[in-house]
Amino acid sequence: MSIGTRGNQFSIIYATEGVKAACDWAYNGVREGSVLGDDYFLSRLPIVNLRLAEGGVRLAVTLNRIFHDKIPDSAPMLWENSGLADAM
């Protein structure tokens, strides 16, 4: 399977995760026309932070696939010194 085909499969997975997160968290309990206050935004902040971290890791993996021949052996690994390994 080519990287392009795998990339399309991952795109579908990521989009499905995004829709699920939107339905489960972003729009949960929200009525059309309602004004969203600080409580709403603060209650969703942990999910937003998680989704941003996931996106950053996925971007890093994609860039590593694209530029894998151009990365010197002395470059640090993705998880080294990032704190992400402990957070996951």
C-alpha positions as CSV (number, residue, x, y, z in Angstrom):
1,M,0.0,0.0,0.0
2,S,1.4,3.4,-0.9
3,I,1.8,6.3,1.5
4,G,-0.9,8.2,-0.4
5,T,-3.4,5.4,0.1
6,R,-2.5,5.1,3.8
7,G,-2.8,8.9,4.1
8,N,-6.3,8.8,2.7
9,Q,-7.3,6.1,5.3
10,F,-5.8,8.1,8.1
11,S,-7.7,11.2,6.9
12,I,-10.9,9.3,7.2
13,I,-10.0,8.1,10.7
14,Y,-9.0,11.6,11.8
15,A,-12.2,13.2,10.3
16,T,-14.4,10.5,12.0
17,E,-12.7,11.3,15.3
18,G,-13.3,15.0,14.8
19,V,-17.0,14.5,14.1
20,K,-17.3,12.2,17.1
21,A,-15.6,14.7,19.4
22,A,-17.8,17.5,18.0
23,C,-21.0,15.5,18.7
24,D,-19.9,14.1,22.1
25,W,-18.3,17.3,23.4
26,A,-18.5,20.5,21.4
27,Y,-22.2,20.4,20.7
28,N,-23.4,18.3,23.6
29,G,-26.1,20.3,25.5
30,V,-25.9,23.3,23.1
31,R,-29.2,24.5,21.7
32,E,-29.5,26.5,18.5
33,G,-29.3,30.2,19.1
34,S,-27.9,29.9,22.6
35,V,-25.1,32.1,23.8
36,L,-22.1,30.2,25.0
37,G,-20.4,31.5,28.2
38,D,-17.1,30.9,29.9
39,D,-18.3,27.7,31.6
40,Y,-18.9,26.2,28.2
41,F,-15.5,27.1,26.9
42,L,-13.7,26.1,30.1
43,S,-15.4,22.7,30.2
44,R,-14.3,21.9,26.6
45,L,-10.7,23.2,27.0
46,P,-9.2,19.8,28.0
47,I,-10.6,18.2,24.9
48,V,-9.4,21.0,22.7
49,N,-5.9,20.7,24.2
50,L,-5.9,16.9,23.6
51,R,-7.1,17.3,20.0
52,L,-4.4,19.9,19.3
53,A,-1.7,17.6,20.8
54,E,-3.0,14.7,18.7
55,G,-2.9,16.9,15.6
56,G,0.7,18.0,16.4
57,V,1.9,14.4,16.7
58,R,0.1,13.4,13.5
59,L,1.7,16.3,11.7
60,A,5.1,15.4,13.0
61,V,4.7,11.8,11.9
62,T,3.6,12.9,8.4
63,L,6.6,15.3,8.1
64,N,8.9,12.5,9.3
65,R,7.5,10.2,6.6
66,I,8.0,12.9,3.9
67,F,11.5,13.9,5.0
68,H,12.8,10.7,6.5
69,D,15.8,10.5,4.2
70,K,16.8,14.1,5.1
71,I,16.8,13.7,8.9
72,P,20.3,13.3,10.3
73,D,20.9,10.3,12.6
74,S,21.8,12.7,15.4
75,A,18.3,14.3,15.4
76,P,16.3,13.6,18.6
77,M,13.4,11.2,18.3
78,L,9.8,12.5,18.3
79,W,9.2,11.7,22.0
80,E,12.5,12.6,23.5
81,N,12.4,15.6,25.8
82,S,8.9,16.5,24.7
83,G,7.0,15.3,27.8
84,L,4.4,13.7,25.5
85,A,5.5,10.1,26.3
86,D,4.7,10.8,30.0
87,A,1.4,12.4,29.2
88,M,0.1,9.5,27.0
